[in-house]
Amino acid sequence: MQVDILYFEGCPNHAPAVERVREVIQEEGVIAEVVQMEIRDDVSAKARGFLGSPTIRVDGVDIEPSARGAEPLGMACRCYAGGLPSRDLIRTAIREAYAR
């Protein structure tokens, strides 16, 4: 399993999101590679389908079902309820990927 975390430099939620993802992976007992990808400009943002910082994908699928298939936003902050993606949102995405 691979968890990609797309972010831009200076995002205040990047490091806490990485920490939360790692914690949930450990709690779930799965083997997963966490890959952090810095998005540096609008061209890269569009090419990567960047939905704002941080964007988290498990095996290429966004953790937020309602965002799947959304148009890239470019260099913007991503808004999750509570600021960070919830543990439950991350956990559900990991379990979905594991089931595939």
C-alpha positions as CSV (number, residue, x, y, z in Angstrom):
1,M,0.0,0.0,0.0
2,Q,1.2,3.5,-0.8
3,V,-0.1,6.7,0.9
4,D,0.8,9.9,-1.0
5,I,0.7,13.2,0.8
6,L,0.8,16.1,-1.6
7,Y,1.5,19.5,0.0
8,F,3.1,22.9,-0.7
9,E,6.0,24.4,1.3
10,G,4.7,26.3,4.4
11,C,1.4,24.4,4.7
12,P,0.7,24.4,8.5
13,N,-1.3,21.1,8.2
14,H,1.3,19.2,6.3
15,A,3.4,17.8,9.2
16,P,0.4,17.1,11.5
17,A,-1.3,15.3,8.6
18,V,1.8,13.1,8.0
19,E,2.0,12.3,11.7
20,R,-1.7,11.4,11.8
21,V,-1.4,9.2,8.7
22,R,1.5,7.3,10.2
23,E,-0.4,6.9,13.5
24,V,-3.4,5.4,11.7
25,I,-1.2,3.1,9.6
26,Q,0.4,1.8,12.8
27,E,-3.0,1.4,14.6
28,E,-4.4,-0.5,11.6
29,G,-1.3,-2.8,11.5
30,V,-0.8,-2.4,7.7
31,I,2.4,-2.1,5.8
32,A,2.4,1.1,3.9
33,E,4.9,3.5,2.3
34,V,4.2,7.1,3.0
35,V,5.4,9.3,0.2
36,Q,5.5,13.1,0.6
37,M,5.2,15.1,-2.7
38,E,5.9,18.8,-2.6
39,I,3.9,20.7,-5.2
40,R,5.8,23.7,-6.2
41,D,3.6,25.5,-8.8
42,D,0.3,25.5,-10.6
43,V,1.6,23.4,-13.5
44,S,2.6,20.6,-11.1
45,A,-0.6,21.1,-9.2
46,K,-2.7,20.5,-12.3
47,A,-0.6,17.6,-13.5
48,R,-0.9,15.8,-10.1
49,G,-4.6,16.6,-9.7
50,F,-3.8,18.6,-6.5
51,L,-6.9,19.4,-4.5
52,G,-5.1,21.6,-2.0
53,S,-2.6,21.1,0.8
54,P,-2.5,18.5,2.2
55,T,-4.1,16.1,-0.3
56,I,-3.9,12.5,0.9
57,R,-4.3,9.5,-1.4
58,V,-4.2,5.8,-0.6
59,D,-3.1,3.7,-3.6
60,G,-4.0,6.7,-5.8
61,V,-7.5,7.2,-4.4
62,D,-8.3,10.4,-2.5
63,I,-9.3,9.7,1.2
64,E,-12.3,11.9,0.8
65,P,-15.0,10.2,-1.3
66,S,-16.7,13.4,-2.2
67,A,-13.5,14.8,-3.6
68,R,-12.8,11.9,-5.9
69,G,-13.0,13.1,-9.5
70,A,-12.9,16.8,-8.5
71,E,-11.0,19.3,-10.6
72,P,-7.5,20.3,-9.4
73,L,-7.6,23.5,-7.3
74,G,-4.0,24.6,-7.8
75,M,-1.9,26.2,-5.0
76,A,-4.5,26.4,-2.2
77,C,-5.1,25.1,1.3
78,R,-7.4,22.1,1.6
79,C,-10.2,22.5,4.1
80,Y,-11.1,19.5,6.2
81,A,-13.6,19.6,9.1
82,G,-11.5,20.4,12.1
83,G,-8.5,21.5,9.9
84,L,-6.9,18.1,9.5
85,P,-8.4,15.0,7.9
86,S,-9.9,13.0,10.7
87,R,-8.5,9.7,11.8
88,D,-11.7,8.0,10.7
89,L,-11.4,9.4,7.2
90,I,-7.9,8.1,6.9
91,R,-8.8,4.8,8.5
92,T,-11.7,4.2,6.2
93,A,-9.5,5.0,3.1
94,I,-6.8,2.5,4.3
95,R,-9.4,-0.2,5.0
96,E,-11.0,0.4,1.5
97,A,-7.6,0.1,-0.1
98,Y,-6.7,-3.0,1.9
99,A,-9.9,-4.7,0.8
100,R,-9.2,-4.0,-2.9
